[in-house]
Amino acid sequence: MIRAIIFDYDDTLVQTRKTRYNTIYKLTKEIFNANITEKEIDEAWGLPAEAFLLKLFGRFSKDIHYLWSIYIEFSKKDLNVPHLYAFEFIRKYQNSFRFGIVTSSSEKVVHRELNELQINTNLFLQIQGSEHTTVHKPNPKVFDPMFTLLMKENINKNEIVYIGDSPADYESASQFGFQFLGIAHDDRHVPYFQKENVSFVRSFIEIESVLIHGNSFGSHLNFRF
């Protein structure tokens, strides 16, 4: 029986890659009068927040407070966009599951974006960002703080599912002992999910069908209820 659902944030609940790549292109050009390639952003994507900024802009400045300020300034001009039905799903089942977020992004950034999207952050038991741990995905210990909270509510590992979009999400969650359900909003990680026989869906509509109604969408789904 599933009692808690924990989400990755970027590219799982919201379309961060699409939104923030544009932010980074504009910031690099307007502030540093330089260009940055998609490959360079790809190499930084998924790193903990401060490492992410230094990887992107460290050649221009090592002042993390300055980099944070300009990144937040430019991010506010490009509002993040939820994936279809993501927060509707959470609102609909808020009395059925405990929800949480575990992300490599900064907690303050996630809170700001959710407030901009008018999402009630009280829907989540915890929004765990990069500030909460000294380790990050794919290290499974990243889930220690969240699981400590869930244990206080007598929720066991086999009653928890982590939903994410990347190999690092799967590797960390499965090694920690959580169930895992991948979500592939695009084809970027589908070959990995298929090769590793990882359960995955394509949308939050399918998540509802799998978790609530117990439906299957093909051989890639071997989810444990």
Residue frames relative to the residue before (quaternion, step in Angstrom):
aa qw qx qy qz dx dy dz
M 1.0000 0.0000 0.0000 0.0000 0.00 0.00 0.00
I 0.3011 -0.7548 0.5581 0.1680 3.58 -0.82 0.98
R 0.0940 -0.8166 0.5694 0.0145 3.56 -0.78 1.06
A 0.7905 0.1672 -0.0927 0.5819 3.58 1.21 -0.41
I 0.1135 -0.7674 0.6292 0.0477 3.55 -1.08 0.83
I 0.0969 -0.7881 0.6077 0.0141 3.55 -0.70 1.17
F 0.2025 -0.8011 0.5574 0.0810 3.56 -0.91 0.95
D 0.4128 -0.5476 0.6542 0.3189 3.44 -1.40 0.41
Y 0.4223 -0.7205 0.4858 0.2580 3.61 -1.14 0.41
D 0.7731 0.3645 -0.2064 0.4762 3.56 0.39 -1.26
D 0.8557 0.0754 -0.1198 0.4978 3.54 -0.90 1.10
T 0.6159 0.4588 -0.3659 0.5257 3.55 1.31 0.31
L 0.7792 0.2396 -0.1251 0.5654 3.57 0.73 -1.08
V 0.8051 0.1425 -0.0399 0.5743 3.58 1.02 -0.82
Q 0.5331 -0.6624 0.4481 0.2760 3.54 -1.25 0.59
T 0.0047 0.8748 -0.4843 0.0149 3.54 0.86 1.05
R 0.6330 0.5498 -0.3544 0.4140 3.59 0.85 -0.87
K 0.6830 0.4873 -0.2839 0.4642 3.55 0.81 -1.01
T 0.7053 0.4736 -0.2660 0.4554 3.57 0.89 -0.96
R 0.7615 0.4285 -0.2213 0.4329 3.56 0.70 -1.10
Y 0.5460 0.5751 -0.4272 0.4343 3.61 1.10 -0.38
N 0.6473 0.5051 -0.3163 0.4752 3.58 0.98 -0.81
T 0.6210 0.5411 -0.3340 0.4582 3.59 1.03 -0.81
I 0.6894 0.4918 -0.2803 0.4520 3.56 0.87 -1.00
Y 0.6109 0.5375 -0.3553 0.4601 3.61 1.00 -0.74
K 0.7047 0.4764 -0.2725 0.4497 3.58 0.82 -1.03
L 0.6457 0.5265 -0.3199 0.4511 3.58 0.94 -0.89
T 0.6684 0.5121 -0.3075 0.4432 3.58 0.85 -0.96
K 0.6833 0.4873 -0.2820 0.4648 3.55 0.98 -0.85
E 0.7507 0.4324 -0.2314 0.4426 3.58 0.76 -1.05
I 0.7404 0.4016 -0.2337 0.4857 3.60 0.95 -0.79
F 0.8148 0.2604 -0.1079 0.5066 3.58 0.84 -0.97
N 0.3445 -0.7697 0.4755 0.2507 3.58 1.32 0.02
A 0.5587 0.5599 -0.3910 0.4706 3.51 0.97 0.98
N 0.3880 -0.6847 0.5571 0.2651 3.53 -1.34 0.11
I 0.1311 -0.7597 0.6304 0.0909 3.55 -1.23 0.52
T 0.3769 -0.7542 0.4977 0.2035 3.56 -0.94 0.85
E 0.6369 -0.5108 0.4113 0.4054 3.53 -1.28 0.34
K 0.6227 0.5470 -0.3423 0.4425 3.59 1.02 -0.74
E 0.6452 0.5184 -0.3196 0.4612 3.60 0.97 -0.80
I 0.6569 0.4853 -0.3125 0.4850 3.58 1.00 -0.79
D 0.6065 0.5633 -0.3444 0.4430 3.58 1.03 -0.80
E 0.6744 0.5146 -0.2937 0.4405 3.57 0.95 -0.89
A 0.7000 0.4400 -0.2613 0.4980 3.60 1.17 -0.55
W 0.5500 0.6647 -0.3826 0.3306 3.56 1.17 -0.60
G 0.7873 0.2991 -0.2387 0.4835 3.56 -0.89 0.98
L 0.5209 0.6143 -0.4282 0.4099 3.59 1.25 -0.14
P 0.6176 -0.5056 0.4254 0.4266 3.62 -1.20 0.35
A 0.7197 -0.5322 0.2331 0.3800 3.53 -1.07 0.87
E 0.7276 0.4271 -0.2690 0.4646 3.61 0.67 -1.01
A 0.6342 0.5164 -0.3278 0.4729 3.59 1.01 -0.77
F 0.5981 0.5719 -0.3350 0.4506 3.56 1.12 -0.74
L 0.6978 0.4688 -0.2762 0.4659 3.58 0.84 -0.98
L 0.6679 0.4926 -0.3050 0.4672 3.58 0.97 -0.80
K 0.6158 0.5381 -0.3430 0.4621 3.58 1.07 -0.68
L 0.6994 0.4718 -0.2617 0.4687 3.57 1.01 -0.87
F 0.8540 0.1805 -0.0132 0.4878 3.53 0.71 -1.15
G 0.3793 0.7671 -0.4575 0.2417 3.59 1.26 0.09
R 0.6046 0.5576 -0.3639 0.4373 3.59 1.15 -0.45
F 0.6948 0.4437 -0.2683 0.4984 3.58 1.26 -0.37
S 0.7946 -0.0837 0.0967 0.5935 3.57 1.04 -0.80
K 0.2802 -0.7464 0.5798 0.1676 3.57 -1.14 0.71
D 0.4888 0.6653 -0.4226 0.3739 3.58 1.32 0.02
I 0.2754 -0.8142 0.4856 0.1594 3.59 -0.05 1.29
H 0.6182 0.5414 -0.3540 0.4467 3.60 1.06 -0.64
Y 0.6394 0.5090 -0.3102 0.4857 3.57 1.04 -0.77
L 0.6673 0.5003 -0.3069 0.4585 3.57 0.88 -0.92
W 0.6203 0.5296 -0.3408 0.4676 3.57 1.02 -0.77
S 0.6831 0.5166 -0.3057 0.4160 3.57 0.80 -1.01
I 0.7067 0.4358 -0.2910 0.4754 3.59 0.87 -0.85
Y 0.6207 0.5378 -0.3544 0.4471 3.59 1.04 -0.67
I 0.6618 0.4882 -0.3050 0.4802 3.58 0.93 -0.85
E 0.6205 0.5530 -0.3372 0.4421 3.59 1.00 -0.84
F 0.7149 0.4313 -0.2533 0.4886 3.58 0.85 -0.95
S 0.6122 0.5609 -0.3511 0.4328 3.60 1.05 -0.69
K 0.6291 0.5536 -0.3354 0.4305 3.57 1.03 -0.75
K 0.6377 0.5233 -0.3265 0.4614 3.58 1.20 -0.44
D 0.7409 0.3038 -0.1714 0.5739 3.58 1.26 -0.43
L 0.1887 -0.8136 0.5399 0.1045 3.58 0.07 1.25
N 0.4735 -0.6619 0.5021 0.2925 3.55 -1.00 0.85
V 0.3065 -0.7600 0.5563 0.1377 3.55 -1.22 0.60
P 0.4005 -0.7189 0.5031 0.2638 3.63 -0.71 0.96
H 0.4700 -0.6012 0.5464 0.3452 3.53 -1.23 0.42
L 0.6611 -0.5585 0.3403 0.3677 3.51 -1.12 0.80
Y 0.8696 0.0937 -0.1126 0.4715 3.56 -0.96 1.06
A 0.3876 0.7524 -0.4726 0.2455 3.62 1.27 0.02
F 0.7852 0.3254 -0.1865 0.4927 3.58 0.58 -1.08
E 0.5376 0.5786 -0.4086 0.4574 3.58 1.22 -0.30
F 0.6212 0.5378 -0.3278 0.4664 3.57 1.06 -0.80
I 0.6780 0.4945 -0.2943 0.4573 3.58 0.87 -0.95
R 0.6546 0.4954 -0.3206 0.4725 3.59 0.92 -0.83
K 0.6544 0.5445 -0.3165 0.4184 3.57 0.91 -0.92
Y 0.8060 0.2708 -0.1164 0.5133 3.58 0.96 -0.88
Q 0.2735 0.8022 -0.4944 0.1930 3.58 1.19 0.47
N 0.7061 0.4297 -0.2712 0.4932 3.60 1.15 -0.47
S 0.6388 0.5359 -0.3154 0.4531 3.57 1.31 -0.06
F 0.7978 0.1489 -0.0488 0.5822 3.58 1.12 -0.70
R 0.3999 -0.6048 0.6083 0.3231 3.50 -1.39 0.20
F 0.1642 -0.7996 0.5740 0.0651 3.56 -0.80 1.02
G 0.0468 0.7874 -0.6142 0.0238 3.54 -1.17 0.61
I 0.2730 -0.7249 0.6033 0.1898 3.53 -1.35 0.17
V 0.0109 -0.7479 0.6636 0.0125 3.55 -1.06 0.88
T 0.1137 0.8163 -0.5440 0.1573 3.55 -0.44 1.26
S 0.4841 -0.6393 0.5129 0.3063 3.55 -1.27 0.42
S 0.5247 0.6194 -0.4135 0.4124 3.58 1.28 -0.12
S 0.6124 -0.5416 0.4255 0.3881 3.52 -1.29 0.27
E 0.5381 -0.6272 0.4572 0.3287 3.57 -0.99 0.84
K 0.6653 0.5166 -0.3223 0.4321 3.59 0.92 -0.87
V 0.6266 0.5227 -0.3367 0.4698 3.59 1.11 -0.65
V 0.6553 0.5072 -0.3144 0.4631 3.58 0.92 -0.90
H 0.6491 0.5070 -0.3206 0.4678 3.60 0.90 -0.86
R 0.6553 0.5098 -0.3240 0.4536 3.59 0.90 -0.87
E 0.6830 0.4870 -0.3014 0.4535 3.57 0.86 -0.92
L 0.6491 0.5083 -0.3267 0.4622 3.60 0.96 -0.79
N 0.6320 0.5133 -0.3304 0.4774 3.58 1.04 -0.71
E 0.6326 0.5231 -0.3274 0.4680 3.59 1.02 -0.78
L 0.7079 0.4360 -0.2465 0.4979 3.57 1.08 -0.75
Q 0.3992 -0.7406 0.4419 0.3113 3.57 1.37 0.01
I 0.3564 0.6968 -0.5179 0.3452 3.54 0.99 1.01
N 0.4170 -0.7076 0.5166 0.2418 3.57 -0.82 1.00
T 0.3238 -0.7777 0.5057 0.1863 3.60 -0.43 1.17
N 0.5560 0.6028 -0.3947 0.4144 3.60 1.23 -0.22
L 0.4720 0.6507 -0.4470 0.3925 3.58 1.28 0.01
F 0.7311 0.4071 -0.2011 0.5092 3.56 1.25 -0.54
L 0.5074 -0.6349 0.4979 0.3025 3.54 -0.97 0.91
Q 0.7802 -0.1017 0.1070 0.6079 3.55 1.01 -0.87
I 0.1733 -0.7117 0.6660 0.1410 3.52 -1.21 0.68
Q 0.0868 -0.8357 0.5422 -0.0115 3.54 -0.13 1.34
G 0.0809 -0.8180 0.5695 0.0040 3.55 -0.54 1.22
S 0.7757 -0.3639 0.2452 0.4537 3.54 -1.32 -0.14
E 0.6014 0.5907 -0.3523 0.4065 3.59 1.19 -0.50
H 0.6361 0.5992 -0.3147 0.3705 3.59 1.18 -0.53
T 0.8014 0.1873 -0.0838 0.5619 3.60 1.15 -0.50
T 0.4372 -0.6633 0.5329 0.2915 3.54 -1.30 0.31
V 0.6897 0.3817 -0.2662 0.5547 3.59 1.32 -0.05
H 0.1562 -0.7928 0.5862 0.0576 3.54 -1.19 0.50
K 0.6784 -0.4809 0.3573 0.4253 3.56 -1.24 0.41
P 0.5517 -0.1145 -0.8255 -0.0319 1.62 -2.04 1.50
N 0.3645 0.7170 -0.5156 0.2954 3.64 1.15 0.36
P 0.4114 -0.7493 0.4531 0.2531 3.64 -0.53 1.06
K 0.5710 0.6108 -0.3857 0.3900 3.60 1.16 -0.46
V 0.4521 0.6819 -0.4521 0.3552 3.58 1.25 -0.13
F 0.6893 0.4962 -0.2821 0.4461 3.61 1.15 -0.57
D 0.3976 0.7498 -0.4645 0.2531 3.61 1.22 -0.09
P 0.6910 0.4765 -0.3206 0.4389 3.68 0.71 -0.89
M 0.6709 0.4955 -0.3053 0.4595 3.57 0.91 -0.88
F 0.6795 0.4873 -0.3042 0.4564 3.58 0.90 -0.88
T 0.5759 0.5745 -0.3767 0.4433 3.60 1.10 -0.57
L 0.6606 0.4943 -0.2986 0.4797 3.58 1.00 -0.81
L 0.6829 0.4899 -0.2900 0.4579 3.57 0.93 -0.88
M 0.6067 0.5540 -0.3553 0.4459 3.59 1.07 -0.64
K 0.6096 0.5606 -0.3483 0.4391 3.58 1.11 -0.66
E 0.6995 0.3939 -0.2484 0.5420 3.56 1.29 -0.38
N 0.5018 -0.6942 0.3871 0.3411 3.56 1.31 0.46
I 0.4138 0.6684 -0.4971 0.3674 3.56 1.01 0.88
N 0.2783 -0.7931 0.5285 0.1195 3.57 -0.70 1.14
K 0.6944 -0.4873 0.3264 0.4168 3.58 -1.24 0.38
N 0.7052 0.4711 -0.2835 0.4475 3.59 0.90 -0.87
E 0.6363 0.4900 -0.3277 0.4976 3.59 1.32 0.05
I 0.6437 0.5029 -0.2953 0.4955 3.56 1.34 0.16
V 0.0784 -0.7676 0.6337 0.0560 3.57 -1.03 0.81
Y 0.2091 -0.7445 0.6215 0.1254 3.54 -1.05 0.86
I 0.1566 -0.7876 0.5934 0.0551 3.56 -0.89 1.00
G 0.1836 0.7879 -0.5650 0.1622 3.55 -0.68 1.13
D 0.5026 -0.6979 0.4489 0.2426 3.53 -1.31 0.29
S 0.7584 0.4236 -0.1927 0.4565 3.60 1.17 -0.30
P 0.6574 -0.4852 0.3893 0.4253 3.60 -1.26 0.22
A 0.6366 0.5328 -0.3339 0.4465 3.61 0.97 -0.78
D 0.6098 0.5418 -0.3459 0.4637 3.59 1.08 -0.70
Y 0.6813 0.4897 -0.2843 0.4638 3.56 0.89 -0.96
E 0.6861 0.5082 -0.2985 0.4266 3.56 0.79 -1.03
S 0.6919 0.4719 -0.2898 0.4632 3.59 0.87 -0.90
A 0.6860 0.4911 -0.2941 0.4491 3.60 0.87 -0.92
S 0.6927 0.4747 -0.2948 0.4560 3.59 0.83 -0.93
Q 0.6514 0.5037 -0.3187 0.4695 3.60 1.02 -0.72
F 0.6439 0.5137 -0.3248 0.4648 3.58 1.11 -0.60
G 0.5568 -0.6256 0.3792 0.3933 3.56 1.18 -0.54
F 0.4813 0.6359 -0.4485 0.4034 3.56 1.29 0.25
Q 0.4778 -0.5595 0.5634 0.3758 3.52 -1.31 0.23
F 0.1724 -0.7915 0.5804 0.0829 3.57 -1.17 0.55
L 0.0317 -0.7559 0.6535 0.0227 3.50 -1.14 0.78
G 0.2854 -0.7706 0.5476 0.1573 3.56 -0.63 1.13
I 0.1321 -0.7522 0.6335 0.1241 3.52 -1.24 0.44
A 0.1272 -0.8076 0.5758 0.0105 3.56 -0.62 1.19
H 0.1438 -0.8078 0.5692 0.0531 3.57 -0.01 1.31
D 0.7560 0.0994 -0.0993 0.6394 3.57 1.30 -0.38
D 0.6708 -0.5488 0.3446 0.3607 3.57 -1.29 -0.02
R 0.3410 0.8001 -0.4591 0.1809 3.59 1.29 -0.08
H 0.8252 0.1981 -0.0790 0.5231 3.60 0.80 -1.00
V 0.3489 0.7568 -0.4915 0.2527 3.60 1.21 0.20
P 0.6466 0.5108 -0.3552 0.4414 3.68 0.83 -0.77
Y 0.6372 0.5135 -0.3345 0.4673 3.60 1.01 -0.75
F 0.6600 0.5092 -0.3165 0.4526 3.60 0.83 -0.95
Q 0.6763 0.4913 -0.2945 0.4630 3.57 0.94 -0.88
K 0.6550 0.5247 -0.3130 0.4447 3.58 0.93 -0.88
E 0.7500 0.3810 -0.1960 0.5040 3.58 0.99 -0.91
N 0.4030 -0.7336 0.4545 0.3046 3.59 1.32 0.07
V 0.2716 0.7687 -0.5151 0.2646 3.54 1.00 0.97
S 0.4631 -0.6636 0.5117 0.2886 3.57 -0.92 0.91
F 0.1715 0.7904 -0.5776 0.1104 3.60 -0.83 0.92
V 0.2101 -0.7393 0.6282 0.1208 3.48 -1.34 0.48
R 0.5156 -0.6719 0.4558 0.2737 3.53 -1.32 0.16
S 0.8132 0.0920 -0.0029 0.5746 3.59 1.18 -0.41
F 0.6241 -0.5330 0.4104 0.3975 3.55 -1.30 0.18
I 0.5363 0.5798 -0.4118 0.4546 3.58 1.19 -0.33
E 0.6798 0.4667 -0.2832 0.4897 3.58 0.98 -0.84
I 0.5800 0.5629 -0.3824 0.4479 3.60 1.07 -0.60
E 0.6485 0.5087 -0.3182 0.4684 3.57 0.93 -0.86
S 0.6588 0.5141 -0.3160 0.4493 3.58 0.93 -0.86
V 0.6915 0.4756 -0.2791 0.4666 3.58 0.98 -0.86
L 0.7682 0.4018 -0.2131 0.4506 3.58 0.67 -1.10
I 0.7503 0.3874 -0.2157 0.4903 3.57 0.98 -0.77
H 0.8091 0.2945 -0.1249 0.4931 3.55 0.82 -1.03
G 0.4347 -0.7440 0.4286 0.2717 3.59 1.28 -0.08
N 0.3870 0.7259 -0.4874 0.2929 3.58 1.17 0.47
S 0.2862 -0.7406 0.5817 0.1768 3.57 -1.27 0.39
F 0.2297 -0.7839 0.5646 0.1186 3.55 -1.18 0.61
G 0.8104 -0.2228 0.1088 0.5308 3.57 0.99 0.69
S 0.7596 -0.4305 0.2640 0.4099 3.51 -1.36 0.08
H 0.5945 0.5839 -0.3789 0.4025 3.60 1.18 -0.37
L 0.6670 0.4840 -0.3100 0.4741 3.59 1.21 -0.19
N 0.1168 0.7716 -0.6169 0.1026 3.54 -0.68 1.14
F 0.1758 0.8496 -0.4792 0.1325 3.52 1.17 0.74
R 0.3357 -0.7452 0.5504 0.1703 3.56 -1.07 0.88
F 0.1813 -0.7826 0.5888 0.0895 3.56 -0.83 1.00
